[in-house]
Structure formats: structure tokens, C-alpha cells
Amino acid sequence: MRNVYRPIVLALCLLTPGILSAQSEAAEDPFASLLFTPEEIKRAHLELLIRIKNILTPGQQEELLRLRELDSEEQNHV
């Protein structure tokens, strides 16, 4: 597993009930349930971002939008 995915996988393990539960194929290898395809990782990352956004207060969401706009402006100038 690439290091870039570890925080995402760990966050998913903490936020998703039952993700680490043993399944018939995964019972032999405790880490088999952590091996995701890139598409699954992208989907899980998006779901995690949506969950995080949904728990932000309205003021925090406004700040997030402001920071995104600033980042977008900076990228357009590069």
C-alpha cells in the first residue's frame, strides 16, 4: 500500500463501522480488508470529505469556500 493512502484508509477504518470485521476470505489475512482498488479509495475519500463537510458549522463551511476560492485564484496565477 502506498503511503499516500494510509491516512485515508485509517480514517475510513475509524469512521466506518464494520470495515475491519472479519469476512470469510479476509479471516486468514487481517489486512486483506484494507487493500482497496484506486477507484474504491477515490470513492471512500470523496465520502469522507462529504462527511467532514457535513459536520462543519455554517461559519466553517463559509471559511472553507473562501479558502477554496483563494486556492483557485492562486492556481490560476501560476
C-alpha positions as CSV (number, residue, x, y, z in Angstrom):
1,M,0.0,0.0,0.0
2,R,1.4,3.4,-0.9
3,N,2.0,5.8,1.9
4,V,-0.3,8.4,0.4
5,Y,-3.4,6.2,1.0
6,R,-2.6,5.3,4.7
7,P,-4.4,8.4,6.2
8,I,-7.4,7.8,4.1
9,V,-7.6,4.1,5.0
10,L,-7.1,4.8,8.7
11,A,-9.8,7.4,8.6
12,L,-12.1,5.0,6.9
13,C,-11.4,2.4,9.5
14,L,-12.2,4.8,12.3
15,L,-15.3,6.3,10.7
16,T,-16.9,3.3,9.0
17,P,-18.5,0.7,11.3
18,G,-17.7,-2.8,10.5
19,I,-15.0,-2.1,7.9
20,L,-12.5,-4.2,9.9
21,S,-14.9,-7.1,10.6
22,A,-13.6,-10.5,9.6
23,Q,-15.0,-11.9,6.4
24,S,-14.6,-15.5,5.2
25,E,-11.8,-14.6,2.7
26,A,-10.2,-12.0,4.9
27,A,-10.2,-14.1,8.1
28,E,-6.8,-15.6,7.1
29,D,-5.2,-12.2,6.4
30,P,-6.2,-9.4,8.8
31,F,-5.0,-6.8,6.4
32,A,-6.9,-8.1,3.3
33,S,-9.9,-5.9,4.1
34,L,-7.6,-2.8,3.9
35,L,-6.5,-3.5,0.3
36,F,-8.6,-1.2,-1.8
37,T,-8.5,-0.5,-5.5
38,P,-7.7,3.0,-6.6
39,E,-11.4,3.5,-7.5
40,E,-12.5,2.4,-4.0
41,I,-10.0,4.7,-2.5
42,K,-11.2,7.7,-4.5
43,R,-14.9,6.9,-3.7
44,A,-14.0,6.5,0.0
45,H,-12.0,9.7,0.0
46,L,-15.0,11.6,-1.5
47,E,-17.4,10.0,1.0
48,L,-15.0,11.0,3.8
49,L,-14.8,14.6,2.5
50,I,-18.6,14.8,2.3
51,R,-18.9,13.5,5.9
52,I,-16.4,16.0,7.2
53,K,-18.1,18.9,5.3
54,N,-21.5,17.9,6.7
55,I,-20.3,18.2,10.3
56,L,-18.8,21.7,9.7
57,T,-20.8,24.6,11.1
58,P,-22.2,27.1,8.6
59,G,-19.4,29.5,9.6
60,Q,-16.7,26.8,9.0
61,Q,-18.3,26.0,5.6
62,E,-18.1,29.6,4.6
63,E,-14.5,29.7,5.6
64,L,-13.9,26.5,3.6
65,L,-15.4,28.1,0.5
66,R,-13.3,31.3,1.0
67,L,-10.1,29.2,1.2
68,R,-11.1,27.2,-1.9
69,E,-11.6,30.4,-3.8
70,L,-8.2,31.8,-2.7
71,D,-6.6,28.5,-3.7
72,S,-8.3,28.6,-7.1
73,E,-7.1,32.1,-7.7
74,E,-3.6,31.3,-6.7
75,Q,-3.5,28.3,-9.1
76,N,-4.8,30.4,-11.9
77,H,-1.9,32.9,-11.5
78,V,0.7,30.1,-11.7
